[in-house]
Amino acid sequence: MQCLPSCVVITAESIKGLAREVVSALLGDGIDDNDATIDKQSEQTRQQLRNAPRGSLSIHPLVPGMCKGQSNPIMQHRSTKVSEEISKMLKKSYPAARKASQKTTDEDREVIQSTKGKEKERWVLQVILQSPNIAVASIIKSQHIGPGINSYWPNIQHPLGLAKVDIVERMPSSAYRKLMESIECMGIYPTLETTVVDLGACPGGWTSVIRRYFSDCKVIAVDRSELDPILMNDNMVQFIQGDAFTYQPPNHEQLDYWMISDIIAYPERITDLLKQWCSNKWASNMIVTMKFQGNEPDLTELDVAIQVVKDCGYTCRVKHFFNNKNEVTFMVSSVVENDGIQEVRRDLDVDIVGTQIYPSL
């Protein structure tokens, strides 16, 4: 779900002490520039962060209980206080740690023009308390890997990569959470003109997500068995009783299709499904689950499927989400993301499907 590259382990008794040790260990701040204890990596990171754009740094306070999705994990308050102290320290010397301007200035417009066609620079600093006096910390420039304009690694938006995806109302199946995680991770959403094809749709968990959050989207649900009665009576859901592996979307040259699928099948069949849809360019975006047999993932077949998708000209990312079991989710897109004024203004804390499960600074 998340990683802490080039991390350091520090100890201190107080909250301010922990914050000082983190900043010193990661950036060399508080150490004389001529001191031999400053390693080259810290010095390089410090210089890069000083030149990073205003508001480009996210700080994630973490504790081990978050890895289990606990609602109120122990030491969360202390971790947040440590991160707040770190934020105060960094704001003095690093514009990246300050809030981005809400108004688009002439300087902002120059930045937008100079970065046209490039991804925005984003940084993430993570602090995970192992005990009240021991912390593991990491700071790194996140890499945009797509698909989607907000798809960075390590994750800049959600601490530990976790988003709230629980729906209180009755849903046809619990599998809906996987689709919500995928859409939130991509940051690409169906439009008014999109038709979403749900292959192997029964009982309708994934179709329900599309109809709930993208109410103007038509859904073509394909399965041998009927969906939940509520969905079967939905005028925006067209149910087609048949084989999901042989279905072909009509008029795909003129219409914008998404394909989503959570079919229970051997990995090889999912590879064939992806090859069919990608080679024929039947959909602009796809979210597909590949399930594995036994207890171990079939990494060889996974690599084959990824290469098939990329050979067809699509951007592909595969993740094991919090709600995945012995399976992974393919996020596939042919969309080319272009930087522009609206994208720069987009607030990364505002989500359509999921919201932050844990706070960040």
Beta strands, then each sheet from edge to edge (+ up, - down):
strand 1: 8-11
strand 2: 57-62
strand 3: 122-131
strand 4: 134-144
strand 5: 152-153
strand 6: 163-164
strand 7: 194-199
strand 8: 218-223
strand 9: 237-241
strand 10: 256-261
strand 11: 285-291
strand 12: 315-319
strand 13: 327-333
strand 14: 355-356
sheet 1: 1+ 4- 3+ 2+
sheet 2: 1+ 4- 5+
sheet 3: 6+ 14-
sheet 4: 9+ 8+ 7+ 10+ 11+ 13- 12+
end
